[in-house]
Amino acid sequence: LSWRRTSYSDITAEAHDPLVASEPERPVLSDEPETPTPVAVEDVARPELERESPLGAAPVGVDFGTFVHTVLEATDFAAPDLDAELAEHVAGALSRRALDLGEPGRVVDGLRAAIETSLGPVVGGVRLRDVERANRLDELEFELPLAGGDAPTGRLTLQAIAGALREHLPSSDPMAAYASRLEDPALRAQVRGFLTGSIDLVIRLEGPRFVVVDYKTNWLGPIGEPLTLAHYQAEALAAELSRAHYGLQALLYTVALHRYLRWRMPGYDPGRHLAGVLYLF
């Protein structure tokens, strides 16, 4: 009876709020909170972080998150006229599912800013703007067997994943501390059967090297206050990644990409070809 088709959202369902944890009747996200999740971090006097978020006037919740995913999936990041490209897909998404976004032009500005921002040292400063269609896979769906699949030979346990983290990662690694979070009693401690899911984006870099990308629209500022860039400084993002168990999601999605490349790529070597994971808030 414990054999099942499971997912990251299923494993972490009890750790999320009831709406997010439920099976939606329409295709919406199941890994982002419906309400703001403010994160308390130490105030640092950095004027450049006091600017309001370009998307700060947008609504909070899974409907907006689903809208952003829909637009980014359809958008050609390398289009010569990015504003026109975004405006077209914003209008298309709104025609299929109405959502009060305020001024659509501000949404286009905010998404353009995200697409034109460096993704950091993991990918050598590449921007989404630099990624052509030929070098991306959007919404890469996967379904893979766990511990025997059709003929279960055991169970995948979160305790075993925690043990692998403790064995292989130095204490300085950002993921090392996550091992203890896998003991959260709200998580489904063991599963067997098949793991399913969908990776927002896989980027192929020079080398080639491949990176998992996940889009997040979580509102991390205090309720009722303007959203600023300071609410998304490194400490706040680390706290949200831990709170929402996105570390587990990153591990599962990396395994999915690893198996995909092992199947499809001659001479595949994870040490050379896996670049890492990016969470884009």
Salt bridges, closest charged atoms under 4 A:
ASP10 OD1 - ARG4 NH2 3.23
ASP10 OD1 - ARG188 NH2 3.18
ASP31 OD2 - LYS216 NZ 3.08
GLU48 OE2 - ARG46 NE 3.05
ASP63 OD1 - ARG26 NH2 3.17
ASP83 OD1 - ARG112 NE 2.47
GLU85 OE2 - HIS89 NE2 3.09
ASP109 OD1 - ARG112 NH2 2.70
GLU116 OE2 - ARG129 NE 3.82
ASP130 OD1 - ARG127 NH2 2.83
ASP138 OD1 - ARG133 NH1 3.36
ASP138 OD2 - ARG136 NH2 2.84
GLU143 OE1 - ARG5 NE 2.86
GLU167 OE1 - HIS168 NE2 3.87
GLU183 OE2 - ARG166 NH2 3.27
ASP184 OD2 - ARG181 NH1 3.51
ASP184 OD2 - HIS245 NE2 2.92
ASP200 OD2 - HIS69 NE2 2.98
ASP214 OD2 - LYS216 NZ 2.91
GLU240 OE1 - ARG243 NE 2.86
ASP269 OD2 - ARG272 NE 3.66
